Amino acid sequence: MRQIDADELFQKALGIIKDDLCYKELGILNMIAIAETVEAEPAKHGKWIRSSGNKYPVYTCSECSYDNNMEMPYCANCGTKMKGVMKYELKPDVMKWIPCCERLPESEESEILCLVTYQDYDISEGKWENVRLGIMSYLTKHQIWNTKALVKVLAWMQLPEPYKENKNND
């Protein structure tokens, strides 16, 4: 496994994009290839230990004893991957936006389509602008949004099941 400094990589890639729009994809791939790596330990696996709080349950990391108010796929304190985290289930009457800073899509499928709120990066202005709504795919194995444009996904929600005609009606 190879870990990179994502902030440093972003700044380098942004410099390439500003300098030469024609080769932005090649430049980004090149930056990833030459990025400095850090020594990393193998991934730790643990579980959330549930206990009753005052009003709500508290989940404690089995590896570092960090307390959290919800079950997340990873411990925010030590990075341990958690076993047995409940998958998000879409309920027809509850379609809510999930901020990307809280959780990203999970699925057994290699790719999942989601409704997203995202921002475009305005190269000429050098800032994030234009909050938009769209449908994007999320590559679960690589844990990235599948996009060729320079965008920042802010929040997402699962798409509902496709409409099925009721064949019992005449």
N, C-alpha and C positions, 0 to 999 in steps of 0.2 A: 504494500500500500504506500502511496505517496501523498503527503499532505502539502498544500501550498498556502501561501498567504494570499487570500482572495482579494483583500483590499489593494495590495501591491499589484497583483495581476490586473485588476480592474483599471488602475491608474495607467499602467503600461499600455493596455489594450486601448484605452481611451486616447492616449497620445498618438497611437498608430492611426486610429480612426480619424482624428482631426487632421493628421498630416496627409493621408492618402485614402480617400474613400473607396477607390477601386479595389484595394487589396485588404479590406478590413477583415474578412473571414480568414484569409491566409495569415495575416498579422496576429490575429487573436490565437489561432492554433499554434503559431510559432512561439508566442509568449508563454503559452501553457507548456510547450515542450522544453523551454529553457528556464522556466521558473525555478528558483532555489527551493530545495526540499528541506524538510526537517526530520529529525529522528522521531519515530512514532512507535508507541507501544501497540501491541495487538488489541483489537476492540475488546472491551470488558462487557460481560453480560450479567445482568442482575434482574431484580424485580422490585415492583413497588409494594411496600408493606402498608396496608390500609389500617388506619386507626381513626377513632371518632374524635373530631375536634369539638369546639364549643357548639357550632351550628352545622358545620359541614365536615365531611371526611377529610383527613390529612393523609397524604401518601408520602412515605419515607423511602428513600433510595437504600437498597440493601448493601450497597458498596460504600457510600460515604455519609449516610444518615441525613442527607439533605431532605428537608420537608417541602412538599409541593401541594398545591390545592387541587391538582388534577393529574390524571395519569397521562403522561406524555411518552412518546416512543423512546426518548433519550433523557437522561438526567441533565438538567441545565448546569449543575455544579461540576460533575466529574465526567460527563460524556458517556456514561454507561448506557448500552443499548438494553432496553427493558423487554423482558419476556412477558407474554400474556397481556399486552396492552389491548384493550378493546378497540376494535375497528369502528370507525365512524359509520353509523347506519343512517341513511337518509329517511326521514319520516315525511310523508307527503304534506302534512300540515305545518312542518317546521323546516323551511328552507332559509338558512341563515348564512351570512357571509362569515368565512373563517379567515382571519388575518394570517398571512404567511409567517409572521413572526411567532404565532402560536403553534401552528401545525401545518404540514404540507400533506398533499393527498397520499393515501396508501391504498394499494390494491395488489391482488395476486397477478393481475394483468401487467404486461410490460409497459403499457401506455394507457392513460385514462384521460378522457375529455372532461374539461371543467369550464364553467362559466367564470370569467375572471374580471377583476377591476385592475387596470394596469396604467402605467405612465410611459410615455415616449421620452427618449432623451433627445433634446434639441441640440445638435452639434454646434450650430452657429451661435446659440446663446450660451452653451456650456452648462445647461441645467435641465432637470427633469420637469416636463410640462405635460399638458394635454391628458388629463385623466380620462380613460376610455373604458368601455365595456366590450368584451369579446369572448370568444371560445378558443381555448388553447389546449394542447395536449401536454400532459406531464409524464416524463419518462421515469417510471418508478425505480428502475434498476440504477439509473445514473443520478436520480434525484435532482432533475433540472427541468425547466419549462422548455418545450420544443419550439423555438422561435429563431428566425434569422435576423430579426430587427433588434435594436438595442432598446429593450423595454425592462421595466421593473414591475413585477406582479405584486400588487399590494394585498389582495384578498381573493378568495376563490370559493366556489360552492359546487357540489356535484350536480350534474345535469339530471333532470327527472327521467324516468323511463319513457320510451317513445309511446305515443298514443296508440292504443289498440282499439279498433272498432268493436263495439258490442254486437255480436252476431245474433243475439236473442231478440233484438228489436226488429220489428217489421218495417 
